[in-house]
Amino acid sequence: MPKGKIDPANIPDDGLTTKQRRSLPITAIHTGPGKGKSTAAFGMALRGWNNGFNIGVFQFVKSKTWNSGEEAVFKRLGQLHDETGIGGSVEWQKLGEGWSWLRKTSSEEELAQHANEGWQEIKRRLQAETHDMYVLDEFTYPITWGWIDIDDVVETLQNRPGTQHVIMTGRNADPKLIEIADLVTEMTKVKHPMDAGRKGQAGIEW
């Protein structure tokens, strides 16, 4: 689908030109049980960086001690931008206590508080138009657990100013999120090496 060509019958009657529609903000969700949700989101962020976007990545479940390949690459890209002006700036935040790994050392109340504080910070940034593109990695989980109010998320995303793109990942995306999203992709697992007892591998999982 070169340059986003669409069927003329599907062109909306919104009074906008093609150029104006290409500047509209995108709300995207990568969900489903299959592998590749975060990978797809970071691929979109890479395209954004190449177009000079200010990138903000916010990980809601990854531990602060877990260093992914994507994080290392994007931090280098951010340094490249700072030194040469190529691409866009990059900020990478790991929120909370690293919920997947440290559940035994934190109460659910504390974890919920960390998640909500992270969401409140993102709300402030959206209102201030801090970033051009946001990756809210594994964002569906604190919503599912009731730590972040889904109605607040929907209202915030629907009313965000400017042309800020927001990409969310995680299993079991709330139907309310799916309803307001412009782009929804569901990853379906067919096979995974871990099903056969294999462990995660460098370059594949991180």
N, CA and C atoms as an extended XYZ file, in Angstrom:
618
Properties=species:S:1:pos:R:3:atomname:S:1:resname:S:1:resid:I:1 pbc="F F F"
N         0.842       -1.183        0.000 N   MET     1
C         0.000        0.000        0.000 CA  MET     1
C         0.887        1.247        0.000 C   MET     1
N         1.526        1.573       -1.127 N   PRO     2
C         2.461        2.701       -1.189 CA  PRO     2
C         1.820        4.013       -0.791 C   PRO     2
N         2.519        4.754        0.079 N   LYS     3
C         2.093        6.090        0.513 CA  LYS     3
C         0.658        6.107        1.050 C   LYS     3
N         0.220        4.967        1.626 N   GLY     4
C        -1.082        4.938        2.275 CA  GLY     4
C        -2.246        5.120        1.337 C   GLY     4
N        -2.170        4.562        0.115 N   LYS     5
C        -3.275        4.704       -0.835 CA  LYS     5
C        -4.536        4.046       -0.296 C   LYS     5
N        -5.675        4.693       -0.515 N   ILE     6
C        -6.943        4.156       -0.048 CA  ILE     6
C        -7.937        4.138       -1.190 C   ILE     6
N        -8.976        3.355       -1.014 N   ASP     7
C       -10.058        3.285       -1.990 CA  ASP     7
C       -10.778        4.636       -2.002 C   ASP     7
N       -10.947        5.250       -3.189 N   PRO     8
C       -11.646        6.548       -3.252 CA  PRO     8
C       -13.013        6.524       -2.591 C   PRO     8
N       -13.649        5.357       -2.581 N   ALA     9
C       -14.974        5.259       -1.964 CA  ALA     9
C       -14.903        5.427       -0.452 C   ALA     9
N       -13.685        5.266        0.135 N   ASN    10
C       -13.530        5.366        1.587 CA  ASN    10
C       -12.989        6.717        2.031 C   ASN    10
N       -12.849        7.660        1.121 N   ILE    11
C       -12.353        8.978        1.508 CA  ILE    11
C       -13.418        9.683        2.351 C   ILE    11
N       -13.078       10.096        3.568 N   PRO    12
C       -14.089       10.707        4.440 CA  PRO    12
C       -14.500       12.087        3.969 C   PRO    12
N       -15.741       12.418        4.261 N   ASP    13
C       -16.268       13.747        3.926 CA  ASP    13
C       -16.043       14.670        5.120 C   ASP    13
N       -14.760       14.987        5.368 N   ASP    14
C       -14.408       15.775        6.548 CA  ASP    14
C       -13.879       17.162        6.211 C   ASP    14
N       -13.852       17.492        4.920 N   GLY    15
C       -13.398       18.814        4.516 CA  GLY    15
C       -11.899       19.007        4.564 C   GLY    15
N       -11.137       17.931        4.851 N   LEU    16
C        -9.684       18.019        4.946 CA  LEU    16
C        -9.025       17.602        3.645 C   LEU    16
N        -7.860       18.155        3.382 N   THR    17
C        -7.072       17.724        2.239 CA  THR    17
C        -6.297       16.465        2.612 C   THR    17
N        -5.754       15.788        1.608 N   THR    18
C        -4.945       14.597        1.859 CA  THR    18
C        -3.751       14.934        2.745 C   THR    18
N        -3.145       16.078        2.501 N   LYS    19
C        -2.000       16.499        3.315 CA  LYS    19
C        -2.406       16.708        4.765 C   LYS    19
N        -3.564       17.312        4.985 N   GLN    20
C        -4.027       17.546        6.353 CA  GLN    20
C        -4.330       16.234        7.061 C   GLN    20
N        -4.923       15.271        6.334 N   ARG    21
C        -5.213       13.980        6.959 CA  ARG    21
C        -3.934       13.251        7.354 C   ARG    21
N        -2.860       13.475        6.594 N   ARG    22
C        -1.594       12.820        6.927 CA  ARG    22
C        -0.948       13.407        8.173 C   ARG    22
N        -1.470       14.514        8.663 N   SER    23
C        -0.954       15.131        9.880 CA  SER    23
C        -1.819       14.817       11.099 C   SER    23
N        -2.901       14.073       10.915 N   LEU    24
C        -3.777       13.758       12.038 CA  LEU    24
C        -3.074       12.817       13.017 C   LEU    24
N        -3.340       12.972       14.322 N   PRO    25
C        -2.710       12.077       15.304 CA  PRO    25
C        -3.275       10.663       15.199 C   PRO    25
N        -2.427        9.687       15.447 N   ILE    26
C        -2.812        8.282       15.400 CA  ILE    26
C        -2.814        7.707       16.812 C   ILE    26
N        -3.884        6.999       17.147 N   THR    27
C        -3.944        6.189       18.360 CA  THR    27
C        -3.849        4.739       17.917 C   THR    27
N        -2.804        4.051       18.343 N   ALA    28
C        -2.549        2.684       17.876 CA  ALA    28
C        -2.453        1.720       19.052 C   ALA    28
N        -2.923        0.505       18.823 N   ILE    29
C        -2.868       -0.544       19.839 CA  ILE    29
C        -2.316       -1.811       19.198 C   ILE    29
N        -1.326       -2.408       19.853 N   HIS    30
C        -0.832       -3.735       19.483 CA  HIS    30
C        -1.175       -4.661       20.640 C   HIS    30
N        -2.089       -5.583       20.404 N   THR    31
C        -2.585       -6.444       21.472 CA  THR    31
C        -2.605       -7.891       21.009 C   THR    31
N        -3.153       -8.783       21.834 N   GLY    32
C        -3.230      -10.192       21.478 CA  GLY    32
C        -2.192      -11.033       22.189 C   GLY    32
N        -2.336      -12.363       22.145 N   PRO    33
C        -1.455      -13.273       22.878 CA  PRO    33
C        -0.124      -13.563       22.186 C   PRO    33
N         0.029      -13.146       20.947 N   GLY    34
C         1.245      -13.473       20.209 CA  GLY    34
C         2.413      -12.569       20.530 C   GLY    34
N         3.602      -13.024       20.176 N   LYS    35
C         4.828      -12.261       20.377 CA  LYS    35
C         4.907      -11.146       19.329 C   LYS    35
N         5.522      -10.017       19.710 N   GLY    36
C         5.796       -8.979       18.724 CA  GLY    36
C         5.080       -7.664       18.940 C   GLY    36
N         4.314       -7.546       20.019 N   LYS    37
C         3.536       -6.319       20.248 CA  LYS    37
C         4.457       -5.118       20.486 C   LYS    37
N         5.387       -5.280       21.429 N   SER    38
C         6.329       -4.189       21.700 CA  SER    38
C         7.249       -3.969       20.514 C   SER    38
N         7.670       -5.053       19.883 N   THR    39
C         8.553       -4.944       18.729 CA  THR    39
C         7.919       -4.096       17.636 C   THR    39
N         6.640       -4.320       17.386 N   ALA    40
C         5.932       -3.536       16.370 CA  ALA    40
C         5.842       -2.066       16.775 C   ALA    40
N         5.577       -1.820       18.056 N   ALA    41
C         5.486       -0.438       18.526 CA  ALA    41
C         6.824        0.285       18.382 C   ALA    41
N         7.905       -0.407       18.720 N   PHE    42
C         9.223        0.222       18.606 CA  PHE    42
C         9.624        0.410       17.149 C   PHE    42
N         9.118       -0.437       16.270 N   GLY    43
C         9.344       -0.225       14.847 CA  GLY    43
C         8.694        1.059       14.368 C   GLY    43
N         7.472        1.334       14.842 N   MET    44
C         6.816        2.590       14.506 CA  MET    44
C         7.586        3.773       15.088 C   MET    44
N         8.085        3.610       16.321 N   ALA    45
C         8.858        4.684       16.944 CA  ALA    45
C        10.141        4.943       16.160 C   ALA    45
N        10.735        3.899       15.611 N   LEU    46
C        11.943        4.073       14.801 CA  LEU    46
C        11.641        4.903       13.563 C   LEU    46
N        10.510        4.635       12.927 N   ARG    47
C        10.108        5.455       11.783 CA  ARG    47
C         9.885        6.905       12.217 C   ARG    47
N         9.245        7.067       13.372 N   GLY    48
C         9.019        8.406       13.880 CA  GLY    48
C        10.325        9.144       14.127 C   GLY    48
N        11.270        8.454       14.763 N   TRP    49
C        12.583        9.069       15.023 CA  TRP    49
C        13.231        9.523       13.718 C   TRP    49
N        13.146        8.699       12.689 N   ASN    50
C        13.748        9.032       11.405 CA  ASN    50
C        13.094       10.259       10.776 C   ASN    50
N        11.847       10.531       11.157 N   ASN    51
C        11.150       11.718       10.665 CA  ASN    51
C        11.307       12.913       11.600 C   ASN    51
N        12.214       12.799       12.551 N   GLY    52
C        12.493       13.919       13.441 CA  GLY    52
C        11.562       14.050       14.623 C   GLY    52
N        10.758       13.013       14.929 N   PHE    53
C         9.826       13.084       16.040 CA  PHE    53
C        10.569       13.043       17.371 C   PHE    53
N        10.034       13.762       18.335 N   ASN    54
C        10.457       13.645       19.731 CA  ASN    54
C         9.758       12.410       20.296 C   ASN    54
N        10.537       11.401       20.679 N   ILE    55
C         9.990       10.106       21.097 CA  ILE    55
C         9.999        9.984       22.615 C   ILE    55
N         8.873        9.564       23.188 N   GLY    56
C         8.793        9.256       24.614 CA  GLY    56
C         8.331        7.822       24.804 C   GLY    56
N         9.165        7.000       25.453 N   VAL    57
C         8.824        5.598       25.720 CA  VAL    57
C         8.583        5.435       27.215 C   VAL    57
N         7.450        4.829       27.568 N   PHE    58
C         7.075        4.637       28.971 CA  PHE    58
C         6.702        3.167       29.162 C   PHE    58
N         7.531        2.448       29.898 N   GLN    59
C         7.310        1.018       30.105 CA  GLN    59
C         6.639        0.797       31.448 C   GLN    59
N         5.477        0.160       31.432 N   PHE    60
C         4.676        0.010       32.637 CA  PHE    60
C         4.933       -1.286       33.392 C   PHE    60
N         5.649       -2.229       32.826 N   VAL    61
C         5.855       -3.501       33.518 CA  VAL    61
C         7.320       -3.878       33.585 C   VAL    61
N         8.120       -3.495       32.615 N   LYS    62
C         9.522       -3.894       32.590 CA  LYS    62
C        10.262       -3.414       33.843 C   LYS    62
N        11.131       -4.263       34.365 N   SER    63
C        11.935       -3.901       35.525 CA  SER    63
C        12.957       -2.835       35.175 C   SER    63
N        13.317       -2.003       36.167 N   LYS    64
C        14.359       -1.006       35.964 CA  LYS    64
C        15.700       -1.654       35.663 C   LYS    64
N        15.882       -2.917       36.068 N   THR    65
C        17.158       -3.595       35.831 CA  THR    65
C        17.170       -4.376       34.526 C   THR    65
N        16.062       -4.390       33.811 N   TRP    66
C        15.954       -5.162       32.569 CA  TRP    66
C        16.297       -4.255       31.395 C   TRP    66
N        17.427       -4.508       30.765 N   ASN    67
C        17.891       -3.664       29.671 CA  ASN    67
C        17.639       -4.355       28.336 C   ASN    67
N        16.675       -3.870       27.596 N   SER    68
C        16.329       -4.486       26.313 CA  SER    68
C        17.203       -3.932       25.202 C   SER    68
N        17.267       -4.678       24.113 N   GLY    69
C        18.018       -4.217       22.954 CA  GLY    69
C        17.443       -2.934       22.396 C   GLY    69
N        16.103       -2.828       22.400 N   GLU    70
C        15.475       -1.616       21.879 CA  GLU    70
C        15.853       -0.394       22.709 C   GLU    70
N        15.886       -0.571       24.020 N   GLU    71
C        16.250        0.556       24.886 CA  GLU    71
C        17.659        1.042       24.572 C   GLU    71
N        18.598        0.100       24.444 N   ALA    72
C        19.988        0.480       24.158 CA  ALA    72
C        20.092        1.213       22.830 C   ALA    72
N        19.394        0.707       21.812 N   VAL    73
C        19.464        1.330       20.490 CA  VAL    73
C        18.843        2.723       20.505 C   VAL    73
N        17.672        2.862       21.126 N   PHE    74
C        17.016        4.164       21.126 CA  PHE    74
C        17.795        5.195       21.934 C   PHE    74
N        18.438        4.772       22.991 N   LYS    75
C        19.259        5.722       23.745 CA  LYS    75
C        20.446        6.194       22.904 C   LYS    75
N        21.002        5.294       22.108 N   ARG    76
C        22.088        5.703       21.207 CA  ARG    76
C        21.565        6.650       20.129 C   ARG    76
N        20.365        6.370       19.644 N   LEU    77
C        19.773        7.269       18.654 CA  LEU    77
C        19.514        8.644       19.260 C   LEU    77
N        19.098        8.658       20.522 N   GLY    78
C        18.908        9.935       21.188 CA  GLY    78
C        20.215       10.701       21.320 C   GLY    78
N        21.290        9.984       21.631 N   GLN    79
C        22.608       10.622       21.709 CA  GLN    79
C        23.034       11.148       20.347 C   GLN    79
N        22.748       10.366       19.308 N   LEU    80
C        23.077       10.795       17.956 CA  LEU    80
C        22.362       12.096       17.619 C   LEU    80
N        21.092       12.185       17.996 N   HIS    81
C        20.346       13.415       17.753 CA  HIS    81
C        20.957       14.587       18.509 C   HIS    81
N        21.288       14.353       19.783 N   ASP    82
C        21.852       15.430       20.602 CA  ASP    82
C        23.182       15.930       20.027 C   ASP    82
N        23.948       15.016       19.444 N   GLU    83
C        25.280       15.376       18.947 CA  GLU    83
C        25.263       15.945       17.539 C   GLU    83
N        24.315       15.487       16.718 N   THR    84
C        24.348       15.847       15.299 CA  THR    84
C        23.076       16.507       14.787 C   THR    84
N        21.969       16.398       15.529 N   GLY    85
C        20.692       16.913       15.049 CA  GLY    85
C        19.949       15.949       14.154 C   GLY    85
N        20.537       14.789       13.865 N   ILE    86
C        19.866       13.784       13.035 CA  ILE    86
C        18.725       13.141       13.821 C   ILE    86
N        17.621       12.861       13.155 N   GLY    87
C        16.497       12.191       13.795 CA  GLY    87
C        15.824       13.065       14.826 C   GLY    87
N        15.322       12.433       15.894 N   GLY    88
C        14.626       13.169       16.943 CA  GLY    88
C        15.169       12.823       18.313 C   GLY    88
N        14.727       13.571       19.312 N   SER    89
C        15.154       13.301       20.677 CA  SER    89
C        14.414       12.077       21.218 C   SER    89
N        15.007       11.436       22.223 N   VAL    90
C        14.443       10.215       22.792 CA  VAL    90
C        14.483       10.288       24.316 C   VAL    90
N        13.354        9.983       24.955 N   GLU    91
C        13.316        9.813       26.407 CA  GLU    91
C        12.723        8.448       26.700 C   GLU    91
N        13.385        7.669       27.573 N   TRP    92
C        12.957        6.299       27.872 CA  TRP    92
C        12.752        6.183       29.371 C   TRP    92
N        11.537        5.912       29.799 N   GLN    93
C        11.203        5.830       31.213 CA  GLN    93
C        10.664        4.444       31.553 C   GLN    93
N        11.177        3.873       32.652 N   LYS    94
C        10.617        2.638       33.207 CA  LYS    94
C         9.888        3.014       34.484 C   LYS    94
N         8.586        2.817       34.488 N   LEU    95
C         7.774        3.305       35.583 CA  LEU    95
C         7.628        2.265       36.689 C   LEU    95
N         7.455        2.761       37.906 N   GLY    96
C         7.170        1.877       39.030 CA  GLY    96
C         8.373        1.084       39.479 C   GLY    96
N         8.116       -0.073       40.018 N   GLU    97
C         9.152       -0.882       40.645 CA  GLU    97
C         9.577       -2.075       39.786 C   GLU    97
N         9.092       -2.157       38.572 N   GLY    98
C         9.383       -3.341       37.776 CA  GLY    98
C         8.417       -4.441       38.160 C   GLY    98
N         7.160       -4.271       37.788 N   TRP    99
C         6.082       -5.063       38.368 CA  TRP    99
C         6.145       -6.550       38.065 C   TRP    99
N         6.706       -6.926       36.929 N   SER   100
C         6.752       -8.347       36.594 CA  SER   100
C         7.716       -9.114       37.490 C   SER   100
N         8.739       -8.441       37.999 N   TRP   101
C         9.792       -9.140       38.731 CA  TRP   101
C         9.717       -8.945       40.240 C   TRP   101
N         9.109       -7.861       40.718 N   LEU   102
C         9.213       -7.511       42.128 CA  LEU   102
C         7.876       -7.529       42.853 C   LEU   102
N         6.949       -8.320       42.390 N   ARG   103
C         5.645       -8.366       43.039 CA  ARG   103
C         5.759       -8.806       44.503 C   ARG   103
N         6.738       -9.660       44.813 N   LYS   104
C         6.862      -10.170       46.175 CA  LYS   104
C         7.360       -9.113       47.148 C   LYS   104
N         7.970       -8.054       46.647 N   THR   105
C         8.563       -7.055       47.528 CA  THR   105
C         7.737       -5.784       47.601 C   THR   105
N         6.625       -5.708       46.885 N   SER   106
C         5.775       -4.526       46.912 CA  SER   106
C         4.326       -4.949       47.052 C   SER   106
N         3.559       -4.172       47.800 N   SER   107
C         2.143       -4.464       47.941 CA  SER   107
C         1.415       -4.043       46.669 C   SER   107
N         0.233       -4.617       46.480 N   GLU   108
C        -0.555       -4.248       45.305 CA  GLU   108
C        -0.932       -2.776       45.355 C   GLU   108
N        -1.176       -2.254       46.555 N   GLU   109
C        -1.517       -0.845       46.692 CA  GLU   109
C        -0.375        0.049       46.210 C   GLU   109
N         0.870       -0.336       46.541 N   GLU   110
C         2.027        0.438       46.099 CA  GLU   110
C         2.192        0.364       44.595 C   GLU   110
N         2.002       -0.819       44.041 N   LEU   111
C         2.132       -0.980       42.595 CA  LEU   111
C         1.059       -0.170       41.861 C   LEU   111
N        -0.145       -0.209       42.372 N   ALA   112
C        -1.218        0.569       41.762 CA  ALA   112
C        -0.902        2.060       41.808 C   ALA   112
N        -0.334        2.499       42.929 N   GLN   113
C         0.027        3.904       43.058 CA  GLN   113
C         1.094        4.288       42.041 C   GLN   113
N         2.120        3.428       41.875 N   HIS   114
C         3.174        3.699       40.895 CA  HIS   114
C         2.586        3.811       39.487 C   HIS   114
N         1.690        2.889       39.162 N   ALA   115
C         1.102        2.902       37.822 CA  ALA   115
C         0.299        4.170       37.595 C   ALA   115
N        -0.496        4.553       38.573 N   ASN   116
C        -1.324        5.740       38.415 CA  ASN   116
C        -0.477        7.006       38.359 C   ASN   116
N         0.604        7.051       39.138 N   GLU   117
C         1.499        8.209       39.079 CA  GLU   117
C         2.128        8.324       37.687 C   GLU   117
N         2.490        7.179       37.115 N   GLY   118
C         3.042        7.204       35.767 CA  GLY   118
C         2.038        7.721       34.757 C   GLY   118
N         0.790        7.275       34.878 N   TRP   119
C        -0.243        7.738       33.953 CA  TRP   119
C        -0.489        9.229       34.131 C   TRP   119
N        -0.488        9.713       35.369 N   GLN   120
C        -0.690       11.140       35.595 CA  GLN   120
C         0.421       11.963       34.947 C   GLN   120
N         1.650       11.454       34.966 N   GLU   121
C         2.762       12.148       34.317 CA  GLU   121
C         2.565       12.182       32.801 C   GLU   121
N         2.101       11.077       32.239 N   ILE   122
C         1.847       11.044       30.798 CA  ILE   122
C         0.732       12.024       30.435 C   ILE   122
N        -0.303       12.105       31.262 N   LYS   123
C        -1.375       13.075       31.024 CA  LYS   123
C        -0.824       14.495       30.973 C   LYS   123
N         0.068       14.813       31.917 N   ARG   124
C         0.662       16.152       31.928 CA  ARG   124
C         1.452       16.410       30.646 C   ARG   124
N         2.169       15.402       30.209 N   ARG   125
C         2.983       15.563       29.002 CA  ARG   125
C         2.111       15.701       27.760 C   ARG   125
N         1.026       14.955       27.704 N   LEU   126
C         0.109       15.083       26.571 CA  LEU   126
C        -0.488       16.484       26.520 C   LEU   126
N        -0.872       17.011       27.654 N   GLN   127
C        -1.450       18.342       27.692 CA  GLN   127
C        -0.436       19.401       27.272 C   GLN   127
N         0.835       19.170       27.643 N   ALA   128
C         1.896       20.119       27.298 CA  ALA   128
C         2.477       19.870       25.914 C   ALA   128
N         2.009       18.790       25.235 N   GLU   129
C         2.525       18.398       23.915 CA  GLU   129
C         4.055       18.215       23.971 C   GLU   129
N         4.491       17.459       24.978 N   THR   130
C         5.920       17.269       25.216 CA  THR   130
C         6.578       16.430       24.133 C   THR   130
N         5.902       15.380       23.695 N   HIS   131
C         6.471       14.461       22.706 CA  HIS   131
C         5.604       14.444       21.446 C   HIS   131
N         6.214       14.047       20.344 N   ASP   132
C         5.460       13.835       19.106 CA  ASP   132
C         4.874       12.436       19.052 C   ASP   132
N         5.581       11.473       19.658 N   MET   133
C         5.132       10.081       19.638 CA  MET   133
C         5.406        9.443       21.000 C   MET   133
N         4.369        8.794       21.535 N   TYR   134
C         4.458        8.113       22.832 CA  TYR   134
C         4.302        6.620       22.606 C   TYR   134
N         5.185        5.834       23.212 N   VAL   135
C         5.006        4.383       23.265 CA  VAL   135
C         4.690        4.030       24.714 C   VAL   135
N         3.458        3.582       24.965 N   LEU   136
C         3.047        3.156       26.300 CA  LEU   136
C         3.099        1.633       26.312 C   LEU   136
N         4.270        1.119       26.660 N   ASP   137
C         4.543       -0.310       26.534 CA  ASP   137
C         3.934       -1.084       27.699 C   ASP   137
N         3.168       -2.132       27.362 N   GLU   138
C         2.476       -2.980       28.336 CA  GLU   138
C         1.503       -2.166       29.187 C   GLU   138
N         0.883       -1.216       28.545 N   PHE   139
C        -0.033       -0.288       29.207 CA  PHE   139
C        -1.379       -0.933       29.514 C   PHE   139
N        -1.739       -1.979       28.768 N   THR   140
C        -3.052       -2.588       28.992 CA  THR   140
C        -3.149       -3.287       30.339 C   THR   140
N        -2.012       -3.734       30.888 N   TYR   141
C        -2.057       -4.536       32.119 CA  TYR   141
C        -2.521       -3.734       33.329 C   TYR   141
N        -1.945       -2.569       33.634 N   PRO   142
C        -2.466       -1.815       34.781 CA  PRO   142
C        -3.907       -1.357       34.595 C   PRO   142
N        -4.362       -1.236       33.352 N   ILE   143
C        -5.782       -0.944       33.119 CA  ILE   143
C        -6.612       -2.166       33.494 C   ILE   143
N        -6.187       -3.341       33.034 N   THR   144
C        -6.901       -4.587       33.337 CA  THR   144
C        -6.951       -4.846       34.834 C   THR   144
N        -5.863       -4.543       35.534 N   TRP   145
C        -5.792       -4.778       36.982 CA  TRP   145
C        -6.553       -3.726       37.782 C   TRP   145
N        -7.098       -2.713       37.112 N   GLY   146
C        -7.856       -1.679       37.798 CA  GLY   146
C        -7.016       -0.596       38.431 C   GLY   146
N        -5.745       -0.532       38.077 N   TRP   147
C        -4.837        0.460       38.663 CA  TRP   147
C        -4.953        1.813       37.964 C   TRP   147
N        -5.367        1.804       36.719 N   ILE   148
C        -5.555        3.032       35.949 CA  ILE   148
C        -6.975        3.017       35.411 C   ILE   148
N        -7.673        4.135       35.545 N   ASP   149
C        -9.081        4.221       35.153 CA  ASP   149
C        -9.212        4.308       33.641 C   ASP   149
N        -9.908        3.354       33.043 N   ILE   150
C       -10.017        3.286       31.593 CA  ILE   150
C       -10.769        4.491       31.039 C   ILE   150
N       -11.792        4.977       31.747 N   ASP   151
C       -12.548        6.127       31.243 CA  ASP   151
C       -11.680        7.382       31.210 C   ASP   151
N       -10.792        7.524       32.186 N   ASP   152
C        -9.867        8.652       32.203 CA  ASP   152
C        -8.906        8.560       31.022 C   ASP   152
N        -8.431        7.351       30.732 N   VAL   153
C        -7.529        7.146       29.596 CA  VAL   153
C        -8.226        7.517       28.293 C   VAL   153
N        -9.438        7.021       28.105 N   VAL   154
C       -10.182        7.284       26.875 CA  VAL   154
C       -10.411        8.782       26.702 C   VAL   154
N       -10.862        9.451       27.760 N   GLU   155
C       -11.130       10.886       27.669 CA  GLU   155
C        -9.854       11.664       27.350 C   GLU   155
N        -8.759       11.284       28.009 N   THR   156
C        -7.489       11.978       27.782 CA  THR   156
C        -7.012       11.809       26.351 C   THR   156
N        -7.072       10.599       25.839 N   LEU   157
C        -6.601       10.352       24.476 CA  LEU   157
C        -7.484       11.038       23.446 C   LEU   157
N        -8.777       11.007       23.665 N   GLN   158
C        -9.692       11.633       22.705 CA  GLN   158
C        -9.543       13.146       22.656 C   GLN   158
N        -9.134       13.748       23.752 N   ASN   159
C        -9.084       15.205       23.839 CA  ASN   159
C        -7.663       15.756       23.878 C   ASN   159
N        -6.670       14.935       23.568 N   ARG   160
C        -5.297       15.439       23.606 CA  ARG   160
C        -5.089       16.478       22.502 C   ARG   160
N        -4.314       17.495       22.780 N   PRO   161
C        -4.113       18.556       21.794 CA  PRO   161
C        -3.085       18.177       20.740 C   PRO   161
N        -3.042       18.923       19.673 N   GLY   162
C        -1.991       18.780       18.671 CA  GLY   162
C        -2.079       17.511       17.858 C   GLY   162
N        -0.930       17.046       17.426 N   THR   163
C        -0.850       15.883       16.535 CA  THR   163
C        -0.002       14.783       17.157 C   THR   163
N        -0.107       14.612       18.469 N   GLN   164
C         0.696       13.618       19.178 CA  GLN   164
C         0.188       12.203       18.897 C   GLN   164
N         1.084       11.327       18.465 N   HIS   165
C         0.751        9.925       18.230 CA  HIS   165
C         0.953        9.132       19.519 C   HIS   165
N         0.033        8.208       19.803 N   VAL   166
C         0.125        7.369       21.000 CA  VAL   166
C        -0.010        5.910       20.587 C   VAL   166
N         0.995        5.112       20.951 N   ILE   167
C         1.015        3.683       20.624 CA  ILE   167
C         1.012        2.910       21.934 C   ILE   167
N         0.071        1.985       22.093 N   MET   168
C        -0.055        1.197       23.314 CA  MET   168
C         0.105       -0.280       23.014 C   MET   168
N         0.699       -1.019       23.958 N   THR   169
C         0.874       -2.447       23.775 CA  THR   169
C         0.359       -3.205       24.999 C   THR   169
N         0.151       -4.506       24.807 N   GLY   170
C        -0.257       -5.388       25.896 CA  GLY   170
C        -1.428       -6.257       25.504 C   GLY   170
N        -1.556       -7.379       26.183 N   ARG   171
C        -2.659       -8.295       25.910 CA  ARG   171
C        -3.994       -7.724       26.387 C   ARG   171
N        -5.051       -8.276       25.829 N   ASN   172
C        -6.414       -8.007       26.306 CA  ASN   172
C        -6.726       -6.513       26.406 C   ASN   172
N        -6.469       -5.796       25.343 N   ALA   173
C        -6.788       -4.367       25.337 CA  ALA   173
C        -8.279       -4.162       25.614 C   ALA   173
N        -8.572       -3.190       26.459 N   ASP   174
C        -9.956       -2.917       26.818 CA  ASP   174
C       -10.760       -2.536       25.572 C   ASP   174
N       -11.988       -3.041       25.444 N   PRO   175
C       -12.822       -2.690       24.283 CA  PRO   175
C       -12.994       -1.184       24.095 C   PRO   175
N       -12.990       -0.418       25.177 N   LYS   176
C       -13.126        1.036       25.065 CA  LYS   176
C       -11.906        1.641       24.376 C   LYS   176
N       -10.726        1.071       24.629 N   LEU   177
C        -9.522        1.535       23.940 CA  LEU   177
C        -9.595        1.201       22.456 C   LEU   177
N       -10.001       -0.023       22.178 N   ILE   178
C       -10.087       -0.466       20.787 CA  ILE   178
C       -11.069        0.403       20.011 C   ILE   178
N       -12.146        0.789       20.653 N   GLU   179
C       -13.175        1.599       19.978 CA  GLU   179
C       -12.636        2.950       19.532 C   GLU   179
N       -11.789        3.576       20.340 N   ILE   180
C       -11.320        4.923       19.993 CA  ILE   180
C       -10.037        4.900       19.167 C   ILE   180
N        -9.404        3.732       19.031 N   ALA   181
C        -8.131        3.655       18.311 CA  ALA   181
C        -8.335        3.779       16.807 C   ALA   181
N        -7.321        4.306       16.140 N   ASP   182
C        -7.318        4.385       14.682 CA  ASP   182
C        -6.699        3.140       14.062 C   ASP   182
N        -5.765        2.545       14.782 N   LEU   183
C        -5.013        1.397       14.280 CA  LEU   183
C        -4.952        0.338       15.378 C   LEU   183
N        -5.500       -0.831       15.113 N   VAL   184
C        -5.480       -1.929       16.082 CA  VAL   184
C        -4.961       -3.175       15.384 C   VAL   184
N        -3.921       -3.756       15.954 N   THR   185
C        -3.368       -5.000       15.432 CA  THR   185
C        -3.375       -6.041       16.539 C   THR   185
N        -3.892       -7.229       16.246 N   GLU   186
C        -3.892       -8.319       17.221 CA  GLU   186
C        -2.879       -9.371       16.800 C   GLU   186
N        -1.911       -9.613       17.669 N   MET   187
C        -0.904      -10.639       17.417 CA  MET   187
C        -1.452      -11.993       17.869 C   MET   187
N        -1.484      -12.955       16.962 N   THR   188
C        -1.978      -14.292       17.276 CA  THR   188
C        -0.830      -15.278       17.289 C   THR   188
N        -0.658      -15.975       18.395 N   LYS   189
C         0.428      -16.946       18.481 CA  LYS   189
C         0.064      -18.223       17.731 C   LYS   189
N         0.937      -18.629       16.840 N   VAL   190
C         0.806      -19.917       16.165 CA  VAL   190
C         1.774      -20.926       16.783 C   VAL   190
N         3.040      -20.516       16.914 N   LYS   191
C         4.049      -21.342       17.591 CA  LYS   191
C         5.019      -20.408       18.305 C   LYS   191
N         5.626      -20.905       19.373 N   HIS   192
C         6.644      -20.144       20.087 CA  HIS   192
C         7.659      -21.141       20.633 C   HIS   192
N         8.964      -20.855       20.515 N   PRO   193
C         9.960      -21.813       21.006 CA  PRO   193
C         9.849      -22.105       22.491 C   PRO   193
N         9.314      -21.173       23.279 N   MET   194
C         9.171      -21.435       24.709 CA  MET   194
C         8.153      -22.540       24.982 C   MET   194
N         7.239      -22.769       24.031 N   ASP   195
C         6.288      -23.864       24.187 CA  ASP   195
C         6.992      -25.209       24.206 C   ASP   195
N         8.166      -25.253       23.594 N   ALA   196
C         8.957      -26.490       23.552 CA  ALA   196
C        10.027      -26.499       24.637 C   ALA   196
N         9.920      -25.588       25.613 N   GLY   197
C        10.846      -25.577       26.724 CA  GLY   197
C        12.107      -24.780       26.515 C   GLY   197
N        12.215      -24.082       25.402 N   ARG   198
C        13.400      -23.271       25.153 CA  ARG   198
C        13.312      -21.956       25.900 C   ARG   198
N        14.477      -21.436       26.276 N   LYS   199
C        14.528      -20.189       27.023 CA  LYS   199
C        14.623      -18.991       26.072 C   LYS   199
N        14.423      -17.795       26.635 N   GLY   200
C        14.575      -16.593       25.856 CA  GLY   200
C        15.981      -16.440       25.333 C   GLY   200
N        16.134      -15.856       24.162 N   GLN   201
C        17.427      -15.744       23.510 CA  GLN   201
C        17.774      -14.295       23.190 C   GLN   201
N        19.056      -13.987       23.291 N   ALA   202
C        19.549      -12.680       22.913 CA  ALA   202
C        19.249      -12.420       21.444 C   ALA   202
N        18.787      -11.232       21.131 N   GLY   203
C        18.441      -10.890       19.763 CA  GLY   203
C        17.053      -11.318       19.364 C   GLY   203
N        16.401      -12.142       20.181 N   ILE   204
C        15.031      -12.580       19.907 CA  ILE   204
C        14.079      -11.984       20.935 C   ILE   204
N        14.389      -12.175       22.237 N   GLU   205
C        13.559      -11.606       23.294 CA  GLU   205
C        14.082      -10.273       23.830 C   GLU   205
N        15.374      -10.015       23.689 N   TRP   206
C        15.923       -8.752       24.205 CA  TRP   206
C        17.098       -8.311       23.372 C   TRP   206
